[in-house]
């Protein structure tokens, strides 16, 4: 079913849907990294004008399903209390690459083990996904190279027009919500057909062991400052650390909280182990680890790249390190080894 909703009809839908929260890209005035700049992030949508259609968010929708800091348990004496489970339905507006990113997280947290992660699943089950049409990629995007420019796993899709939105409904829940609203129409969704950034991903069978020790990684040891912005902005980075926090006045306190907090392979201390051992001290080795995790290890196991080509890591790096260029360098090395005859 395809409908045209005027702006006032859309706003009425937002205000009358009981037990439903609408989330999407919103603009926070003056909250950007630099003076007099805005921050685009995911937040609650209360009207049509709240949605930012023409800019990419700094953080992805990952923070809604996998919070930056998440309480797992509270300890009070011998009693263990889990956080309450919320039941509101969350309607999430996001682009094709970010829908693919959630599928990557689903594979890690729902299918990568004997049972799903209960904390992730509780949140994931509440989400209804709405595709925001994105026919033209942003400058740093390379979703076409990653095969994430098109998607079919959504309940509804929307296109912003001058008078409101065109909506393509594919889920019965959305049909029930919009019943009686809008006028019937016809339109076909458009998807990006070319990359914003030119990226060429090497074939997995041609990525030889020599690439792991190549001198190209030394460059990143000189430039990377281990700030971790690439990890935190990435919609598919899923690593976290678990911390127990005591709220008493001494080490014998029986009041504590267990939390999991975002962590990442570029951050200091990520590989620290008991006894003082640590791995990947040099930032270049961390870049190598991340690169091969995104375009080799995950693909070898699941058949798709973990990276979805959103370009956020390139956007936020203070040292202007481009992950897109890193992938191209690996591809160039693969091409060189292919053209060089065996000695």
Order of alpha helices (4+ residues) and beta strands (2+ residues): beta-alpha-beta-beta-alpha-beta-beta-beta-alpha-alpha-beta-alpha-beta-beta-alpha-beta-alpha-alpha-beta-beta-alpha-alpha-alpha-alpha
